[in-house]
Amino acid sequence: MTVLTAVAVGGLPEVREGDDIARLLLEAGAHFGDSDVLVVAHKIISKAEGRTVALSAVKPSEQALELAHGTEKDPRVVQVVLDETAVLVRAERGVLICRTPQGFVCANAGVDSSNGAPGTLVLLPRDPDGSARALRERLRQLSGAAPAVLVSDSFGRAWRNGQQEVALGCAGLQPLEDWRGRRDANGRTLSATWIALADQIAGAADLVRAKDSREPIVIVGGLGRHVSADHGPGAVALIRPPSEDLFA
């Protein structure tokens, strides 16, 4: 029988630019080992890396003013979204669906004001996989343990209401588990079963913390069979290439 545990870490202070998240985690009394998975909300990674923008410093362009017209969006927010966008996939009824430079397709290029300082927007990490690897190495340096690390965020899903936590960055874990070619319980060969393991773990972690709980890190146990000594390919392996977009 497999037992899965998920424990939200409390006692972390407000993270600011330059903060050492690994040290803050240890100072909060967190206990983890090499077989655990740490799921870290991207907001604290972004804040520590200085990935925030003060609205007072933003001057909206003509495109931003046009897109904001007729909606309740602040043109300055739209400008920051455009600055974080590689391709504007859709702009309709005040909704901006963007492909980011990191390859994510999401609303508003992941730009968000929740859990940020007043008048400030929080952006996605520039390199979420790199952030996950750096945090894992820092944890190894400070504690001697190297758990897998996921950097997560909430994304909407096409054709489904609500948001779901997904992995933006990944280190020490194969983000996908490929069952294609294996057989099911009745002996049939599986042809399409490709499990988004990192996303599933991110979603499980989110069940034990509320959006207003100030518990941005969750320690997930019971998945040691999936944790690897090497960092692995990263969450970039989860991104479907634009050439496979059936709806473009």
N, C-alpha and C positions, 0 to 999 in steps of 0.2 A: 504494500500500500504506500503510495506517495503522499506525503504531507507537505502542503505549501503554507508558509507563514509570511505575513507582511506586517511590518511594524513601522509606524511613522515616528520619526525622530523629532522630539520637541526640544525647546530650549535654545534654538538657534536665534542669534540676533538678526536685525535687519542687515542685509548684505550690501556693502558699498564697493565702489570701484577699487580694485587692488587687494581686496580681502582674500585670504587664504581659506578656501572652503574646506579643504581637508582638515586644516587645523581647527576651524570652527566646529566641524563635525566631531572631532575627538574631544574638544573642550566641552561639548554638550553631553559627553558620556556615552556616545554611541558604541555599540559592540558589534563587530562583524568579523567574518573570516574569509579565507580565500574562496570558499564555495558559495558565498552569498552574492546577491545582485543588488547594487545600490541604484535606485531610480531617483534621479535628481531633476526637479522642475527646472526648465531652462531659464526661468526668470532670474534665479540666483546666479547661474553661470553668466548670463548676459550682464547683470549688474556688476559682478566682479570683473568682467572683461571691459567694462565701460561702454556697453552697447545700449546706451540710453540717449534720448534726444529731448532737449527742453523745447517746448513749443514756442517759447518766446524768441528763440533764435531762428525760427523757420519762416521763410518768405515764400508763399505759394506761387507757383508758376501759372501761366494762363491755362494750361491743361488741368492743373489741380483745381483752379477756380471753376472751370467748365464742368468737371466731373462732380464737384461738390454742389453745383447749382441744382436747386430743386430737391435736395436731400437735407438731412439733418447733420451731415458730416462737416466738420471743421476743415476748411481748405488746407490748413497747415497740416492736419493729420493726413489728408489725401496726398499732400506733397511728400511726406515722409514715407508713405506706402509706395508711391512711385519711385522714390529713391532706392527702396529695397526690392524693387521689382525688375526682373530680367525680361519677362513677357507679361503683358496685361492680357490675360486669357478672356476675361469677360467683365464688362462694366454695365450693369443694368439694375434699375430700381435701387440705387444706392449701394449695391453689393459689388465689391471689387474682388474678383478671383484672379490671383496672380501666380506666376511661376517665379520663384525666387532664384537668385544666383546659385543657391545650394541645391536647387532642383526640386524643391517642394512646391506642390500646387495647393494653395490654401487661400482662405479669405484674408484680405488686407496684408498680404505678404508676411503674416505672422506678427505684424505690428500691433501692440496692445497697450492699454493704459492701466489695466487692472494690476493691483499689487505693486504699482509704481508710485513714485512721489507725485504730489499734485502738479499738474502742468508738465508732466514728463511721460514720454512714451518709451516702452521697452521693446527692443528689436531682437530678432533671433541671433544666436551666436553665428559668427562668420563661418566657422568650421566646427560644427557640433561633434563630429567624430574626433577631431583633434582635441576638443575640450574634454571629451570623455577619456581619451587616452592620457592626457595631462593630469587629470584628477586621479585616475587610477595609479599612475606612477608616483604622484605626490602622496597618496595614501600608503603605498608600499614603502616610500621613504620614511614617513613619519611613524607608521604603525607596524611595519613588517608584513602586513596582510595586503593582498591585491584582489579585492572582490571585483567582479564585473561591474561596469558602470554604464547606465543608460541615461541619456539626457532626453527629457520628454516634454511634450506640449500637447494641448488639446486642439484637435482638428475636427472640423465638420466632415460629414461623409456625403458623397453624392447620392441623392434619392433617399436619404434617411435623415430624420430629425435628430437633433441633439449632437453633442460633441463626444469624442472618444480620445482618450490619451494615446499618443503614439510615440515611437522612439525617433528622435531627431539625430541622436548620436549614440554610438555603441562601442564599447571596448571590453574585450575579454569574453565575448559571447558571439556565437554564430547567430546573426539576426533572423535567418531563415532556416527552417528544417524541412528538407526535401524528402518527401515520401513517394515521389513519382517513381514508378518501377517496383515499388514494394507491393505486397499483397494485403488485402483487408482480411477481416476475421473469417470471411467466407471463401478466401482464396482468390478473389478477383484482383487483377492487377490495377493498381491506382495509376491514373494518368494525369491528374491535375492537382493533386494534394501537395501544396507547397505552403507550409505553415509560417505565418509571420510571427515568429516566436517573440522577437523583441517588442513588437506592438502589444502582444498578449500580456507580457510581463508588465509593461507600462500601464496597461488598463487595470490589471489586478492590483498594482500598487496604488492606483488612484482611488480604489474603493475604501482605503483606510484613512484618507485625509480629505478634509473639506477644502473648498477653494478659499475660505477665509480662516483656515486653521493655523497659518504660519508654520506649517510642517512640510517644507519643500523637499525633504529627503525621506524615502521609504526604503527599509532594508527588507529584501525578499529572500527567504530561505527555502531550501528544499529543491533547488534547481542546480545543484552542484554538477550533475551529469552534463549540463550544458555550458558550464564555465570552463574557459580554456586559459592556459598560461600565456599564450600569445594574444594580442589585441583583436585579431580577426579582421574581416573586411570592412567593418563599420556599418552603420545604418544606411550608408549610401547604397548598399546592396538591395535595400527595400524599394528604391526609387525606380519606377517603371520609366524607361527612356521615352522621349517624345515620339520617336519613330513607331512606338507601339500604341500610340493614342488613337483609339478607334472613334473618338468623337471630335477630333480636330477639324 
